[in-house]
């Protein structure tokens, strides 16, 4: 006996899935991406075009760190929604290794070792081990990992094999570095927030007009396609800067 599904039924299902999506998670993830793109634009201007911009401290530095903190926090919240953290984590981890290989070949001395994607992939793989813990325990564990960095940050390790954990040798260098200590603490806080505020896995603001506003929809679009945008944004920025300065010279 065959069953058929009408086109109208499919459309209703898609519309229902769109409505039930937690739009504020996409929005905040999109905001973090905008902050990240802003930081990388300023970084590229300073690093490749010698603009007098200090990205190692001050407002530019904190823009980058705020972007990363919000991105990781949202990833922790999102892991509470996901039923396939292991698969997603492996996928993102593999993309992180691709970026490591590409930067190692194209930008010798500026390659990315345990950058944000490798960190997020590892965190998602670890997430199922912590999924059953209550929010207070996740919060305390997150705080302990964050505080542990005060000790591990003072250590000089004899090698770099534990750099992924936060234990570095004297010669360690990475232009994008997010070790498990302290950043996994932020991820666990995100998991705690997901458990506290999204037990039903539905939006906290279902009747807000913001997700239907053109600006809100645009930022949510960025948040829904965060991996793709992360992978392409730096090449796009560098290409646009190259073309711009080629024209203005």
C-alpha positions in Angstrom: 0.0 0.0 0.0 1.5 3.3 -1.1 1.2 6.6 0.8 1.4 9.9 -1.0 2.3 13.3 0.4 0.8 16.3 -1.3 2.8 19.5 -2.1 0.7 21.5 0.3 1.6 19.1 3.1 5.3 19.5 2.4 4.9 23.3 2.3 3.1 23.2 5.6 5.8 21.1 7.2 8.5 23.5 6.0 6.6 26.5 7.2 6.0 24.8 10.6 9.7 23.9 10.9 10.6 27.6 10.1 8.2 28.9 12.7 9.4 26.4 15.4 13.0 27.3 14.8 14.5 29.3 17.7 15.1 32.5 15.8 17.0 34.3 18.6 19.7 31.7 18.5 20.2 32.4 14.8 20.1 36.1 15.4 22.8 36.1 18.1 24.9 33.7 16.1 24.6 36.1 13.2 25.6 39.0 15.4 28.7 37.1 16.5 29.6 36.5 12.8 29.3 40.2 12.0 31.6 41.1 14.9 34.0 38.4 13.7 34.0 39.7 10.1 34.6 43.2 11.4 37.6 42.0 13.4 39.1 40.1 10.5 38.6 43.1 8.2 40.6 45.3 10.6 43.1 42.6 11.2 43.7 42.2 7.4 44.1 46.0 7.0 46.7 46.1 9.7 48.5 42.8 8.8 48.6 43.0 5.0 48.1 46.7 4.2 50.0 48.2 7.2 47.2 50.3 8.6 48.1 51.7 12.1 45.6 49.5 13.8 46.4 47.6 17.0 44.5 44.3 17.0 46.3 42.8 20.0 44.7 45.1 22.5 42.1 47.7 22.9 38.7 47.9 21.1 39.7 45.8 18.1 41.1 43.0 20.2 37.9 42.9 22.4 35.7 42.9 19.3 37.3 39.7 18.3 37.1 38.1 21.7 33.5 39.2 22.2 32.7 37.6 18.8 34.4 34.3 19.8 32.8 34.3 23.2 29.3 34.8 21.9 29.9 32.3 19.1 31.0 29.6 21.5 28.2 30.4 24.0 25.7 30.0 21.2 27.3 26.8 20.1 26.9 25.4 23.6 23.3 26.4 23.7 22.7 24.8 20.2 24.3 21.5 21.3 21.4 21.1 23.7 19.0 21.2 20.7 21.0 18.9 18.5 20.6 15.1 18.3 23.7 14.6 16.2 26.5 16.5 18.1 29.0 13.7 17.3 28.5 13.9 13.5 28.4 17.7 13.5 31.5 17.8 15.7 33.5 15.5 13.4 32.4 17.6 10.3 33.5 20.8 11.9 36.8 19.3 13.2 37.7 18.1 9.7 37.1 21.6 8.3 39.3 22.9 11.1 42.1 20.6 9.9 41.5 21.7 6.3 42.1 25.3 7.4 45.2 24.2 9.3 46.6 22.6 6.1 45.6 25.5 3.8 47.1 28.2 6.1 50.2 26.1 6.7 50.8 26.0 2.9 49.7 29.5 1.9 50.8 31.5 4.9 53.9 29.8 6.4 54.4 30.9 10.0 50.8 32.1 10.2 49.0 28.8 10.2 46.1 28.0 12.5 46.6 25.4 15.2 43.5 24.5 17.2 41.6 27.5 16.0 37.9 28.1 16.6 36.7 25.4 14.3 38.9 22.7 15.8 37.8 23.8 19.2 34.1 23.8 18.3 34.4 20.4 16.7 36.1 18.9 19.7 33.6 20.5 22.1 30.7 19.1 20.1 32.2 15.6 20.2 32.6 16.0 24.0 29.1 17.5 24.5 27.2 14.1 24.8 29.4 13.2 27.8 28.0 16.3 29.7 24.4 16.4 28.3 22.8 14.6 31.2 24.3 17.0 33.8 22.0 19.6 35.5 22.6 23.3 34.8 24.2 24.1 38.2 26.8 21.3 37.7 27.5 22.5 34.1 27.9 26.1 35.4 30.3 25.1 38.2 32.3 22.9 35.8 32.5 25.7 33.3 33.7 28.1 36.0 36.4 25.7 37.2 37.7 25.3 33.6 37.8 29.0 33.2 39.6 29.5 36.5 42.1 26.7 35.6 43.5 28.9 32.9 45.0 31.2 35.6 47.3 28.3 36.5 47.8 26.6 33.1 48.5 30.0 31.6 51.6 30.4 33.8 53.1 27.1 32.7 55.7 26.6 29.9 55.4 23.0 28.6 58.4 21.2 27.1 56.4 20.4 23.9 53.3 21.5 22.0 51.5 18.1 21.9 49.0 19.4 24.5 48.5 22.8 23.0 44.9 21.7 22.2 44.4 21.6 26.0 46.0 24.9 26.7 49.5 23.7 27.6 52.0 25.3 25.2 55.7 25.2 24.6 57.9 28.2 24.2 57.9 28.0 20.4 54.1 27.6 20.0 52.5 30.0 17.6 49.0 30.2 16.1 47.1 33.2 14.7 43.8 31.7 15.9 44.0 29.7 19.1 41.1 28.5 21.3 42.3 25.7 23.6 39.9 23.7 25.7 41.2 25.5 28.8 39.6 28.0 29.2 37.2 28.0 26.3 35.4 24.8 27.0 34.1 26.4 30.1 32.2 29.0 28.0 30.8 26.1 25.9 29.6 24.4 29.1 28.0 27.6 30.2 26.1 27.6 26.9 24.9 24.1 27.5 23.7 25.2 31.0 21.8 28.1 29.4 20.2 25.8 26.9 19.0 23.5 29.6 17.8 26.4 31.8 16.0 28.5 29.2 15.0 26.1 26.5 13.7 22.9 28.1 10.9 22.7 25.5 13.4 23.7 22.7 11.2 26.5 21.5 11.8 30.3 21.1 11.4 32.4 24.2 9.9 35.2 22.1 7.5 33.5 19.7 5.5 36.6 19.0 8.3 39.1 18.5 8.2 41.0 15.2 12.0 41.0 15.0 12.3 37.7 13.1 10.1 39.1 10.4 11.9 42.4 10.1 14.2 42.6 7.0 17.2 43.4 9.2 16.3 40.6 11.6 15.8 38.1 8.7 19.2 39.1 7.2 21.1 38.5 10.4 19.3 35.3 11.1 20.3 34.1 7.6 23.9 34.7 8.5 23.4 32.7 11.7 21.8 29.8 9.9 24.7 29.5 7.5 27.5 30.2 10.0 29.9 27.5 8.9 29.8 28.4 5.2 30.2 32.1 6.0 33.1 31.4 8.3 34.9 29.3 5.7 34.6 31.9 2.9 34.6 35.2 4.7 38.4 35.7 4.9 39.1 34.9 1.2 36.3 37.2 0.2 37.6 40.0 2.5 41.1 39.6 1.1 39.9 39.6 -2.5 37.8 42.7 -2.0 40.6 44.5 -0.3 43.0 43.6 -3.1 40.6 44.8 -5.7 39.8 48.0 -3.8 43.5 49.0 -3.4 44.2 48.0 -7.0 41.6 50.5 -8.1 42.5 53.4 -5.7 46.3 53.2 -6.4 
